[in-house]
């Protein structure tokens, strides 16, 4: 089974930046999409961004213009560059992909935006 491992979370002040990484144990992002979701305490998991194998990109309205998703196929890694962070961006961020018919999720990485 393909493993997804997120990293890069942490504590940052409002207006700051973080870059999250999602490394897959083998090449899947070049043949299928990679996506980021997030879940804040007491809320449902929500979509953040997606990049398809063809390079098409889409963002949630709440992060457009502030977040950038990208992919490095050689490293089997998807990134989420987050800028102009707000307290409401605080959440556990999860990487998501599919491998055939199997839904894959990482363990999550905590992002806290606070002064």
Order of alpha helices (4+ residues) and beta strands (2+ residues): beta-beta-beta-beta-beta-beta-beta-beta-beta-beta-beta
